[in-house]
Amino acid sequence: MSSFKNILQIGYGNFGRHHCTSLLNRYNVFVHDPTVQKFNDGINKVKELKSMEGLYFELVIIAVNANLHLELANIISLLDIKTKDILIEKVPDNQLNKNLSELEKSLLINFPRRYYPFYIKLKEFCKNNIIKSIKVEGGNNSLLCNALHYIDIAEYITDTRFNWIDTELSDVFPARREGFFDGLGTINCSNESLSLAIINRKSNSPHPNEISISFRDGSSIRYIERVGIEENSTKFQFNDQIVINQSELTVHYLTKNLLPRFSQFQRTNSLFLQSLADKVPVNKGRVLIT
Ligand SMILES: NC(=O)c1ccc[n+]([C@@H]2O[C@H](COP(=O)([O-])OP(=O)(O)OC[C@H]3O[C@@H](n4cnc5c(N)ncnc54)[C@H](O)[C@@H]3O)[C@@H](O)[C@H]2O)c1
């Protein structure tokens, strides 16, 4: 075996494959996904998680659907598999009213926007400039699947927490992942100083997300994701068109630690789930979003 450090990944679907792409050149990658027959070259296929007992992993990544994130994290901790951190995907958990164990609270949530140059610079700018409202509107995103990314980035940039989240949906339909749902409509979040609206009215529009940010002094920015700033009446400067490739994000995590622990995000996650509970199908206390 090489001198590379070990990474264990559970789940090799659309997203899990992205993680592996960047990891393979720098780590020994072990992947457990019983439904997958063929893995990329270089991946160590793990039939049983138990066979990993005694090994040390730099990181364990859990990239299955939201119902299973916490369950698998608990399995890892019960087996004698040692790791510095466990990284789970959003949605971190879709169960309503759950008390998390100490282990679950310590899990890291993968919110990659925290690594994007635009948001890093914006957070810096917000040290001296206060955001009043943010509107995210787009057509080619999955509203319920992706809303938490914008909720987290708004909280992160402004160093505040939302205390109210309300969702209005005009349509609810089966998501790409079987057994789960997505919708069209608006998610409104607020606290004493900030409001955020995440809007998706069309399921098939080609437009990328447009972020409109208004500051307390009356200035504003209109930013199109993956395109750049379209309008700007502030002193904020950002000409960088760099978009970090999704597959590079895990490596970013491993080099600079910017991601939140579940303990920091749990209350917001609960508010979000509660805002969906009477609008999206719920099964055994789980809001069926992923
Ligand atoms: N953080 C982000 O930016 C981001 C982006 C996209 C998706 N996600 C999240 O990542 C998760 C995975 O998304 P996806 O698109 O890869 O889903 P997917 O359905 O394509 O893949 C999930 C994989 O998990 C496997 N799996 C299920 N149960 C398992 C188990 N017990 N043990 C091992 N493997 C198991 C399935 O066989 C499947 O291959 C979802 O929760 C999604 O919301 C996060």
The ligand as an ORCA input file, in Angstrom:
! r2SCAN-3c Opt
* xyz 0 1
  N     -23.436     18.814     -0.358
  C     -23.799     18.947     -1.614
  O     -23.464     19.904     -2.281
  C     -24.632     17.890     -2.255
  C     -24.821     17.905     -3.644
  C     -25.579     16.889     -4.216
  C     -26.130     15.905     -3.415
  N     -25.954     15.959     -2.065
  C     -26.544     14.968     -1.191
  O     -25.728     13.837     -1.264
  C     -26.517     12.671     -1.020
  C     -26.269     11.678     -2.141
  O     -26.687     12.253     -3.387
  P     -26.518     11.456     -4.749
  O     -26.978     12.372     -5.822
  O     -25.140     10.883     -4.846
  O     -27.577     10.267     -4.536
  P     -27.654      8.906     -5.347
  O     -29.026      8.378     -5.099
  O     -27.185      9.086     -6.751
  O     -26.572      7.957     -4.629
  C     -26.735      7.429     -3.349
  C     -25.921      6.139     -3.290
  O     -25.934      5.660     -1.935
  C     -25.976      4.246     -1.968
  N     -26.465      3.718     -0.704
  C     -27.718      3.734     -0.206
  N     -27.752      3.122      0.994
  C     -26.490      2.712      1.262
  C     -25.888      2.019      2.350
  N     -26.600      1.623      3.414
  N     -24.560      1.751      2.297
  C     -23.817      2.157      1.239
  N     -24.345      2.805      0.172
  C     -25.654      3.082      0.188
  C     -26.907      3.938     -3.143
  O     -26.696      2.613     -3.610
  C     -26.505      5.013     -4.164
  O     -25.520      4.514     -5.050
  C     -27.969     13.158     -0.936
  O     -28.360     13.259      0.410
  C     -27.926     14.515     -1.582
  O     -28.926     15.382     -1.098
  C     -25.204     16.914     -1.483
*
